Amino acid sequence: MFWLIKERLVLWRRHPLQVLFLLGIPFLSIVLYLATQTAQTAVTIGVIDQDRTTDSRLLVSGLKQRVALKPTTSKRVDTMLSHGEVTAVVTIPNGYQQGIRAGDQPQLRLRTLQKGATVKAIKGFVKAAYQTVLSVEQLSSTGKSAQQVSRYLQQHQASKMTFRQVDQSGKTLALSLQILGFMLMMMLYQADAFGARNLQNERRNKIYQRTMLTPISSGAYFAGTAAFAMLAMTFEAVLTVVAMVGIFRIDPGISVIQLIGVLLAFGVVAVMWSLAIGVLAPSTSVASGLQTVLITVTSLLSGALIPLTVMPPLMQKLAMFTPQYWVLDAIRGLQAGTMGKVGVALLIIAAFALLFFSIAVYGFSRRKRQELYD
């Protein structure tokens, strides 16, 4: 088994792109989320002015004094929201000025993907600008001069405001979870590259059949493959934590040993997952496609890439059937100091590992009797 691990390390060192990928993923994930977090420190609102009257332009001017504005159209709303170009979109409907002058309260439409304090802040900006419009209309209706109205506007101009997270510790913990969620997905891909793909390539190239003619047993071959993949998982977990804590100074809210331990627990799941799919799939192309679909879907569903708080209740329930959900739940439990919650999460992670291990062993024992593998 150790000879097999040594042999694969020698082969692995001959592929510099794999080495760079293994070294670069932790740094790439951290830089990516740090850049995203920096871009979200200010609120940007898209505006669709369908009325194009004096009052609608006055509302837009009032918003511009409070937040950054970006004109848009109805066709681009979904794209701008999904790409993060704007935090929200305010639509001023036709008949807005007419409704105000008739004493009505015309409804402004607000679309956003955000929740909680961000939405409250945006609504506060819109209401403040709306009240300015009403006040100007009231002054105009009482016969005030243009100079008086202008003076009122100057007195009620608001300085440009940005929305920032007040709870910096909560922000840091959420950021660490985002980085780790991305890393869980990349660990699954790495487990596939160092585990199942080796099995598939060696079966296709007849290396496995020749190896079985040596003193290496099939059990040692399987264990050596799993151990080699686990070495990659260990290296990636340690490098991620060192980069987060030592280089980028991101406090995960738990000790380094605890964080590495949870990531290694998921590393076992990732390796067993990879081997289970690799040995059961009828071909390399099927295994690769199945891995890509399952990794992407479970990463999105589990909250590893998208916070669960923005998902509907049904999706939040389905997330509990993914191992990534319980890894993040264990980290959240360690951050909050609820050890009972951590224990449950670790037991479920162990159950996932045992399930995938059983499937992998069954598939390997069945597949080893087949001579052809495409």
N, C-alpha and C positions, 0 to 999 in steps of 0.2 A: 504494500500500500504506500509506504514512504518512497519507494523507488518510483512509483507512478506519479506521486506529487512532485518529486524532483524533476522527473522527465517533462512534466507539463510546465513547470516553472521555466525550464530552459527554452521550451518552445514559445512560451508567452513573451519572454524577453526579446524574442526576434520580431515582435510585432509592435513597433514603437507607437503606432496610432492607438492601440489598445491601452498601452501604458499612459499616454497622454489623456485619454478619455477617463481612465480610472482616477488619475490625479486631478483632472480639471473639473469634474462634475460637482464636488462639494463647493469649490470656489465659485463656479458659475451659478449655482443655485442661490448662494448667499448674495452675490452681487446683483443678481436679477431681482430678488425680493427687496433688497435695500434700495435699488433704483425705483422700483414700483412704489415703495413706501414714501420715498421723497417726493414723487410726482403727485401723491395724494394728499399733501399737506394743505393745499388750498382748494377751496370749492370753486368749480367752474360751472356756470349754468348756461345751457343753450336756450335761446329765445326764438320763438316763432311768432312774429307779429302779423296776424291775419287781418287786423283792423286798420292799421296804418293811419291813425288819426293823431291829433294833438295829445290826447290823454294816453294813448298807447305808447307814443314816443316818450311821454313824460314818465310813464312807468318803467320803460326800458332805461331811461336816464337815471332814475332812482335806484334801480338794481345795479347799474354800472358803478355807482358810487360805493356800493357795499361789497360786491363780489366781482370776480372776473367773468365777463360775458363772452359768448361765442354765438354769432348768428347761425341758424341752421334752417333746414326745411323738413317737412313731414316725412319725406322719403329717407332722410339720413338719420332720423332719430334713433332707430334701433341699432344702426351701425355705430354711431357715436357713443351710445350708452354701453354697448357690449365691449367696445375697444377702450373704454375708459377716457375718451376724449373730453367728456363732460360728466359731471356728477349727477345732474338732473336737467330736464328740459321743461321750460315753462311756455305754454301756448296761450297767447292773447287772442280770444275768439273774435269773429266779426260781430259788430254791434256793441263792442265794449264801451266806447265813449257814449253811444246813444243810451245804453243801459244806465250808466252812471248819472247822466243828466236827467234821466227819467225817474231817478230815485231808487232804482233797482240795485242789486248786487251781482253783477256779471261774474260768472264762474271762470276762474283761471284754471287751466288744466296743468297738472304737475306729473311728470313721469320720471321715475328713478329706479335704480336697482338697489339703492341703499336702504338702510333701516335705522331706527333708533335716533340717536342724538344728531346724526347728520341730517336726517329729514326734518327734524325739529328746527335746526339752524336754518335750513333753506326756507322753510315756511316762514320763519321769523323775518328773513330778509325780504321775502315777497310781500308779507303783510305790512312791513314798514314802508316799502315803496308804494304800496296800494293806498295807505293812509295819507301819504304825501299828495297823491293825485286827488283824493277826496277833499283834502284841505284846500288845495288850489282851486278846485271847482267851487267850493263854498265861498272863498274869497272873491272869485270872479262873479258869483251870483249876487253878492252884496254890493257890487259896484266898486270894488277896490281897483285902484289904478295898477297899471302894469309894473310901475316901480315898487309898489307895495307887495305885489305877488313875487317879484324878483327878489326883494329883500327877504321874504319868508323862505324862499327856496335856499338862499344863501345861509340863512340861520339854521336850516334843518338838513344841510348837507352832511352826509356821514362819511367818515374816512373809510378807505378800503379795508375790509376785514378778511381774515383768513381763518379757516376752521382747523383747529388742531386738537388732537387727543389730549385731554387733561391728565388722564391717568397714565403717566409714562411707563410705570411698571407693567400695567396691563397691556400697553402697546408693545412693549418689549417681549412679553411672554407670547402674545399673539404672533409677533413676527417670527419668533423661534419656532412656533408650531408650523407656520407656513413654510419655512425653510426645511424643516424636518419632513413635512408632508411631501414636498417635492423630492427629497432624498429617498423616501420610501419607494416612490415610483422608480427612481433610477436604480435602487438596489435590486428591484425585481428584474430590470433589464440586464443588470450586471450578472445576476445569478444565472440568467439564461445563457449569457455569453460564456461564462466560465464553467457551467454545469452541463445542462442538457445539450447544448450545441456541440460540446466535445463528444458526448455519447453518439449523437447523430452522425457527426462527421466521421468518427472512427468506425462506425458500423458501415457507412456508405463506402469508405475507402478500404474496407476489409482489415483495418488495423485491429479491430476488436477480435476478429476471428484468429488473427495471428498471435495476439496477446494471450488468448486462452490456451495456446499451445505451450506457453511458458509456465513456470511454477506459480504465476499469479492466478489466484482463484477468482471466480466471478464475484464473490462477495467482497474480496479485497479491491477489485476493480471498481465496483459500485461505491464502496466506502471511500476509496481514494479520490474518485471524481467529486463526491459530495464534500470531502475535506478540502480539496483544492478550491472549490467554489466558496466554501466557508472562509478560507483565507482571504479571498477578495472582499467578502462582506466585512470581515474584521478590519481590514485595512481601510475600507471606505468609511466605516462607522467611526473609527478613531480619528481619521483625517478630518471628517466633518466636524466633530466636536472640537478638535484642536483649532480648526480654522474659525469656528464660531466664537469660541471663548478666548483663545490666545491671540488671534490676529484681528478679527473684527469687533472684539469686545462686546459680543452679544450675550447677555445673561439669560440662560435658558430657565432659570428659576429652580433648578435642581442641581445636585452635584454632578460633576463630570463622570464619576463612576456609575451613578444611577443611569445617566443618559446613555452611556456606552452600553450598559447592560441591557436596556430596553431595545436599543437598536440591534444588538447581537441576537436577542430573542427573535426579532423580526427577520434577521438574517437567516436563521435556521428555517423559518417559515418560507422565505424566499427561495432558498436552495431546494427544499423538499417540493415546493410548488413547481419549480422549474423542472426538476427530475420527473415528477409525476406526469407532466404534460409531454416532456421529451420522450419518455419511454412508451407512452400509450399512443402517441400520434403516429399514423401510418407513414408519414413522410416528413422531411425537413420543412417543406413549404407549408404544410398543414400546421405543424408545431409552431412555426414562426408566426403565421397569421393568427392562430389561436392565442398565443402569448400576447401579441400586440393588442388584440381586442380585449382580452381579460384584464390586462394590466391597465389599459386606458380607462375602461369602464369602471373598474373597482376603485381606481385612484380618484376619478371624478365623483363617484357615488359616496365614497367613504368620508369625504371632507378633507382629504389630503391636499387637494388643489383648490377647491371651492369651499368656503366656510359653510358648515351645515345650517347656520342660522338663516341663510338666504334661500334654503331649499324648502319645498312644501313638506308637510308632516309625513306623508307617505314615503318620500325619499329619505327622510331622516330615519324612519323605521328600517328601510331596506339597507341603509348604511351599516347597520349592526351585523349584517351577514358577511362583512368583509374584514379580513385581518387588520388592514390599515386602520380601521376605525378604532379597534381595541388598543392598538399601539399608541395612537394619539390620546385615547382615553386614559391609558396608563400614565402618560406624560402629564396630562392635565391633573390627574389624581396626585402625582408626586409634587407638582407645583402647588396644589392646594393643601397638601399634607393629609389627604384622606386615604390612609393606607388600606382600608377595607376595599375601597373602590379599585385600588391598584392591584390587590390580590386577585380580585375577580377578573380583571382585565388580563392579567398574566396567565391565569388558568385557561381562559378562552384562547389566548395566543398559543399556549401549549397544546390545546385540543386541535387547533388548526394545523400545527406542525405534525402532530401524530396522525391526523387524517391524511395529509399529503404524503407523509412517510409510508403509510400503509399502501396507498395507491401506487407510489413509486416502486415499492418492493414487489407488489403484485405484477405491475407492468414489466418490470425488469425480468422477473422470473418467467414470464410468458414470452417476452420478446427475445430472450437469449437463445431460444430454440429455433428462431428464424434466421436463415442464412442471408437473406436479401433485405436490404433497407435502402430505399431511394430518398 
